Amino acid sequence: MNGEAFNWHDSLGRWQEEWVPRADGDDEEEDEADEPALVGPGRPGTDETAIVAAERRLGRRLPPSYRQFLAVSDGWHVDQMAAIYQLGGAADIDWFQDPYDMTRLCEQNLDDDPRQEDVLLAGMWQRALRLETDSDMSYALLDPGDSDQDGEWALYVHKGWSGEYPDRHPSFRAYMEAMYRHFHSTRVDRPDFVNATTRAQDARVEEARLLALRGRHEEALPLLEEALSFGRPRSAALLHQIQHLRAPRSSQDYGLLVADPRHLPEVLPVEAMATGRGRPLARHDGCPRCRRETAEAALSAMRDAPIATRLRDPGARRSPRPGNQPTGGRPTPHDGCCGTRCPCGRLIRHRLVDKPPPALPATPEPAAPGAPVRRLLVECASCDRPGPAEALPDGLCRPCRQTSPEASPGPAAERDIQPVWATSDTARP
């Protein structure tokens, strides 16, 4: 329902054609057996005479988009999950007249220098035109005092049970567009809910994915944001990945990926890194508690497993072998978790998986006949005099130990011992 050339006949006709009950079936009125089953949200449009009669009764000309809507459909069944269930027709609408004294409450909250939107909201309750005829303690209110250059009135949806400020839409058309997207997002779990709109939005998601792979993230963002408003699968995960790529230190949200075993080898190491730095696991909006617990349990299992088992998991990504590229004896740099080229993360995996250290023999091999005896000598930390380790407690030789007041008898301090190898009993001349 977007575009410059907006046509109510085409837009409402598409909604009527795509309409199906939600997967849970709550759109059916189970407690009213005499009522016929709802076969679509629309009604036949009213004529200009009825619209003019309503305007005379109200004493105001209705805004353009609402007049056009009534000419196509004289009322609309919005959705049982949208707070507003049913919009009335031309004969049903009337002034709200603030029956709950919301004006006084809002005026009390105005400070000495109030914002323009707060002033408009405070006066809206007395001015507003009420459109709904059935709702969940909610009200659809058109405000003639909050209008634009095209004569469109802002529409406020006040959810009386929420205790929050009303949601504002710049026009009746903007409200209906939002409700159309809500209609799609609440039926995304139905396997039979496939139509031209769902296919078009899924195509936008795929286009955004290809743009992101080419590095054109800015072009992918609006496509994913629109698809997310329709509730299309994969749109939220791709959008959050791009947002995190652009702001690596921002909050993370992996959506339903945390419950997908195909993505756990990639998601959980990042989460483990966050918990290792003292941060809690990322919140996953819309993810049921059971899926979050599943992800936490998998993370605990990965954390508690032997490191060789974790790193050799075939599902985990491995960095490519460095090949024969010269590194000057230094570790091959990889893109690490901090966003810079540092030897972390992937380097550790590469070293432990592809280049493990040699295993030490269980028993020392006997020396070959005639081979020089190799003895481990250490140097004094003060005068560099070599000697056996047992002769240098605290890392000092006997003369230096006698002159040092801090020296104490006992085992040698490992931090002050520098091992050297000698090929005979006399390491230095």
Secondary structure as GFF3:
##gff-version 3
##sequence-region A 1 429
A	DSSP	alpha_helix	8	18	.	.	.	ID=ss1
A	DSSP	alpha_helix	48	58	.	.	.	ID=ss2
A	DSSP	alpha_helix	64	72	.	.	.	ID=ss3
A	DSSP	beta_strand	76	77	.	.	.	ID=ss4
A	DSSP	beta_strand	84	87	.	.	.	ID=ss5
A	DSSP	beta_strand	94	95	.	.	.	ID=ss6
A	DSSP	alpha_helix	102	108	.	.	.	ID=ss7
A	DSSP	alpha_helix	116	127	.	.	.	ID=ss8
A	DSSP	beta_strand	129	130	.	.	.	ID=ss9
A	DSSP	beta_strand	132	135	.	.	.	ID=ss10
A	DSSP	beta_strand	138	147	.	.	.	ID=ss11
A	DSSP	beta_strand	153	159	.	.	.	ID=ss12
A	DSSP	beta_strand	167	169	.	.	.	ID=ss13
A	DSSP	alpha_helix	172	185	.	.	.	ID=ss14
A	DSSP	alpha_helix	196	213	.	.	.	ID=ss15
A	DSSP	alpha_helix	217	229	.	.	.	ID=ss16
A	DSSP	alpha_helix	235	246	.	.	.	ID=ss17
A	DSSP	three_ten_helix	255	259	.	.	.	ID=ss18
A	DSSP	alpha_helix	264	276	.	.	.	ID=ss19
A	DSSP	alpha_helix	289	304	.	.	.	ID=ss20
A	DSSP	alpha_helix	307	311	.	.	.	ID=ss21
A	DSSP	beta_strand	334	335	.	.	.	ID=ss22
A	DSSP	beta_strand	341	342	.	.	.	ID=ss23
A	DSSP	alpha_helix	346	353	.	.	.	ID=ss24
A	DSSP	beta_strand	375	379	.	.	.	ID=ss25
A	DSSP	beta_strand	386	388	.	.	.	ID=ss26
A	DSSP	three_ten_helix	389	391	.	.	.	ID=ss27
A	DSSP	three_ten_helix	393	395	.	.	.	ID=ss28
A	DSSP	alpha_helix	398	403	.	.	.	ID=ss29
A	DSSP	three_ten_helix	414	416	.	.	.	ID=ss30
A	DSSP	beta_strand	418	422	.	.	.	ID=ss31
###
